Structures are given as C-alpha cells and as structure tokens.
Amino acid sequence: MSIIRWGILGPGNIAKKFATGLAAVPDARLVAVGSRDAGRAKAFAHEFAAEKYYGSYEELVADAEVDVVYVASPHSGHCEHTLLCLNAGKAVLCEKPFAINEREALRMVECARANNLFLMEAIWMRFMPVQTQVRKWIQQGTIGEPRMVQADLGFRAPFQPESRLLNPSLGGGSLLDVGIYPLAFTSMVFGEEPQAVTGYADMGQTGVDEQAVMTLGYTRGRLAQLACGVRTRTSQAAWIYGTEGMIHLPEPFWHGTRAVLHPGEKTEVVFDHPHRANGYEYEAEEVGRCLRVGLKESPLMKLEETLWLDRTMDQLRVQWGLRYPME
Ligand SMILES: NC(=O)c1ccc[n+]([C@@H]2O[C@H](COP(=O)([O-])OP(=O)(O)OC[C@H]3O[C@@H](n4cnc5c(N)ncnc54)[C@H](OP(=O)(O)O)[C@@H]3O)[C@@H](O)[C@H]2O)c1
C-alpha cells in the first residue's frame, strides 16, 4: 500500500474539509466519491480531483480500487453506512459521533472484527500535534497527576428545526454533535471510562439537548466538568489541572494549534504548531499508518474508547429522557 486510496461517502460540509486535508497527505489519494445523488457526487469529484463518482453508496463500496471509506453522513447514518462499507471489505474512518448509541457502536465494532478490517472514529482532534504534546507533558509528569479536567464546546447555530443539529431523526442535539469533544478529551487525559456520569440538559423545541453540562467521576477521585451547546457559544477552551501544575488549551481546544503548560512555580511553556493544512490531514495520516502496518484499530483512538464514549452519552441521555426516533 504505497498510496492509500480513499473513497468518500456522503459529500457534505465536513467531507469538503476532509478532502482538503487529505490533499495535503502525500501518500494518499481521493479516488472515488459516493452520494445519493450522482450530480452531487460529480460536482464533489470535480472540485477535489477524484477520478470516479457514483450516484449510490453501494456503487462506491463496490469499487475495487478503494482501500478505505470516510463515512461523512449525518450521525443517524453512521451505523448503516459503516456496515455497508465493512461488509464490502472496506476499511472505515467514521465521522463522530461514531453511532447514535452503544448498541449501534457494538454492531459496527463486531462487524469490523468479524471482517478483520480497520475501523476508527474520526476524532480528528486526537491526532493533532498539540494533543500529542499534551500527552507527552502528562506522560513526563510535568503537571504531576492529572486530577481534574474542565472543557467546553458550544456554538450558536441558527434555529433551523430540520437541520442535522436540531433534528431528532438525524440524531440532533449538542451532546452527540459537540459534547463528544470534551468527553473524548477527558478520556484521553484519564485513559479510562468514567465511573460516575451525571448531567443536566436544556431540551429545546425540537426535543433535543440544545445545551448541556456534565460532571464525570473517575477512579482515584479524578473529576471532569464539561459543557456543550449548539445554541450557546461557550469559551471552547480546555484545562487540565494536576497535582504539580496545569495545562491550558485555549479556544478552539478541539482543533487548536496552541497549548500552554503551567508547571507549578516554574515559567510557563507555550507550544505552538500551526496545521500543515486544515487539521484533517492528521487523522488521514494515522489511518494510512495503521493500514500500512496491518493494524485493525488505532492505538491512539481505540474502539474500546469509542465504546466508553457511546456508553457515557447513553447514560446522559437516559437521565435527560432523550430517546431518538430510531431507537
Ligand atoms: N470532525 C468535524 O470537525 C466535524 C464537523 C462537522 C460535522 N462532522 C460530522 O460529520 C457528519 C456530517 O456532518 P455535515 O455537517 O457534513 O452534514 P451535511 O453537510 O448535512 O452532509 C452530510 C451528507 O450526508 C449525506 N446523507 C446521507 N443520508 C442523509 C440524510 N438522511 N440526510 C442528510 N444527508 C444525508 C448527504 O450527502 P449525499 O446525499 O450527497 O449522499 C449529505 O451531504 C456528522 O456526523 C457530523 O457530526 C464532523
């Protein structure tokens, strides 16, 4: 696999950003695009110089020249579309949130394992140089033992009830759309599933959470206080508090290029690392690296962790009484 040959399923907003990042990966190529509409596939293929386009997802996954498919449909389609790809023998990078709930996520993970294929949730933040540096600082003990995380990600979208952000039938709501970022950031720091999960959400007119706060408890008394919103702009920053110091990731922590280490009494250290392209190149590179060495999951974003995240979100939604129509 000298060149990793990509297919894109669902050429919407995020697929454009991913294709832009992918273009900056030297040993990867976008070879095909699949849409429910051939015209949309053609326009996207033209814009991003893909050789082939298809008017159905079935045709895309049947293309023998595609090694891995990037699933970029709305949350409600992730399970069905990932299973379609895996059952056609394709490796998959699936957009976040991986699934609507843990039940769907388990089906996807089991299918990947049964077919001996690579599968990963596209938590693009995880693969950025800043996050690598944060893990390094933690491993080196620069802040002692991490004891607490605070992180939030909220933005104010217009009130469009049919949009994927607010539409229950597309898995709308702030938790699944952006709450996943502070949750995934925390699980990176603490490296385990929370033992206790509690939260409160403001359920909007469409019946999904427009904003939410969450408190998580981990072993040895470690805690996280997180927030998310799709109708409320928040600081979009993250802090890790340790026994010997703190790490700050300023806005936008989830795709930022800066982290600041405050090591107790010592002078602060600023780490700046501009993205080579738009930040999506790093997750594409990680998929390529894994495929080349035959890994079926990334050690940086394991499927087990994806299942922790889905279980945590399920627990929160039970507390809020939020059940999606497809559940
Ligand atoms: N990593 C990030 O930074 C990031 C940012 C934004 C979104 N996302 C994730 O990416 C996914 C897609 O978000 P997006 O903003 O790109 O959405 P979008 O612009 O609506 O695009 C989704 C695409 O999926 C296809 N699709 C398949 N079934 C659909 C359905 N029932 N309704 C609507 N579209 C459907 C459509 O393409 P065709 O009909 O042409 O096939 C559509 O263009 C979401 O899960 C979201 O959480 C990630």
The ligand as a Tripos MOL2 file, in Angstrom:
@<TRIPOS>MOLECULE
LIG
   48    52     1     0     0
SMALL
NO_CHARGES

@<TRIPOS>ATOM
      1 N1        -14.9460   16.4250   12.5250 N.am      1 LIG1
      2 C1        -15.5600   17.5920   12.4100 C.2       1 LIG1
      3 O1        -14.9670   18.6350   12.5970 O.2       1 LIG1
      4 C2        -16.9800   17.6140   12.0100 C.ar      1 LIG1
      5 C3        -17.5620   18.8430   11.6630 C.ar      1 LIG1
      6 C4        -18.8610   18.8370   11.1910 C.ar      1 LIG1
      7 C5        -19.5700   17.6500   11.1270 C.ar      1 LIG1
      8 N2        -18.9940   16.4770   11.4970 N.ar      1 LIG1
      9 C6        -19.7390   15.2160   11.4300 C.3       1 LIG1
     10 O2        -19.8760   14.8550   10.0740 O.3       1 LIG1
     11 C7        -21.1590   14.2940    9.8300 C.3       1 LIG1
     12 C8        -21.8010   15.0480    8.6710 C.3       1 LIG1
     13 O3        -21.9470   16.4070    9.0110 O.3       1 LIG1
     14 P1        -22.0490   17.5540    7.8790 P.3       1 LIG1
     15 O4        -22.0810   18.8310    8.6030 O.co2     1 LIG1
     16 O5        -21.0490   17.3330    6.8400 O.co2     1 LIG1
     17 O6        -23.5040   17.2430    7.3300 O.3       1 LIG1
     18 P2        -24.0810   17.5810    5.8710 P.3       1 LIG1
     19 O7        -23.4160   18.7710    5.2930 O.co2     1 LIG1
     20 O8        -25.5480   17.5580    6.0120 O.co2     1 LIG1
     21 O9        -23.5800   16.3400    4.9950 O.3       1 LIG1
     22 C9        -23.9630   15.0430    5.2420 C.3       1 LIG1
     23 C10       -24.0580   14.3270    3.9170 C.3       1 LIG1
     24 O10       -24.5040   13.0080    4.2010 O.3       1 LIG1
     25 C11       -25.3360   12.5550    3.1420 C.3       1 LIG1
     26 N3        -26.5660   11.9850    3.7320 N.ar      1 LIG1
     27 C12       -26.8310   10.6690    3.8210 C.ar      1 LIG1
     28 N4        -28.0040   10.4660    4.4340 N.ar      1 LIG1
     29 C13       -28.5040   11.6850    4.7200 C.ar      1 LIG1
     30 C14       -29.7050   12.1180    5.3420 C.ar      1 LIG1
     31 N5        -30.6330   11.2660    5.7830 N.pl3     1 LIG1
     32 N6        -29.9020   13.4470    5.4840 N.ar      1 LIG1
     33 C15       -28.9860   14.3210    5.0560 C.ar      1 LIG1
     34 N7        -27.8200   13.9620    4.4580 N.ar      1 LIG1
     35 C16       -27.5790   12.6480    4.2980 C.ar      1 LIG1
     36 C17       -25.6120   13.7390    2.2330 C.3       1 LIG1
     37 O11       -24.8590   13.5300    1.0500 O.3       1 LIG1
     38 P3        -25.4930   12.8350   -0.2530 P.3       1 LIG1
     39 O12       -26.9800   12.9150   -0.1310 O.co2     1 LIG1
     40 O13       -24.9320   13.6600   -1.3560 O.co2     1 LIG1
     41 O14       -25.0110   11.4360   -0.2460 O.co2     1 LIG1
     42 C18       -25.0440   14.9340    2.9610 C.3       1 LIG1
     43 O15       -24.4280   15.8660    2.1080 O.3       1 LIG1
     44 C19       -21.9300   14.4110   11.1340 C.3       1 LIG1
     45 O16       -21.9720   13.1610   11.7860 O.3       1 LIG1
     46 C20       -21.1200   15.3910   11.9680 C.3       1 LIG1
     47 O17       -21.1250   15.1220   13.3560 O.3       1 LIG1
     48 C21       -17.7070   16.4480   11.9150 C.ar      1 LIG1
@<TRIPOS>BOND
     1     1     2 1
     2     2     3 2
     3     2     4 1
     4     4     5 ar
     5     4    48 ar
     6     5     6 ar
     7     6     7 ar
     8     7     8 ar
     9     8     9 1
    10     8    48 ar
    11     9    10 1
    12     9    46 1
    13    10    11 1
    14    11    12 1
    15    11    44 1
    16    12    13 1
    17    13    14 1
    18    14    15 2
    19    14    16 1
    20    14    17 1
    21    17    18 1
    22    18    19 2
    23    18    20 1
    24    18    21 1
    25    21    22 1
    26    22    23 1
    27    23    24 1
    28    23    42 1
    29    24    25 1
    30    25    26 1
    31    25    36 1
    32    26    27 ar
    33    26    35 ar
    34    27    28 ar
    35    28    29 ar
    36    29    30 ar
    37    29    35 ar
    38    30    31 1
    39    30    32 ar
    40    32    33 ar
    41    33    34 ar
    42    34    35 ar
    43    36    37 1
    44    36    42 1
    45    37    38 1
    46    38    39 2
    47    38    40 1
    48    38    41 1
    49    42    43 1
    50    44    45 1
    51    44    46 1
    52    46    47 1
@<TRIPOS>SUBSTRUCTURE
     1 LIG1         1 GROUP 0 **** ****
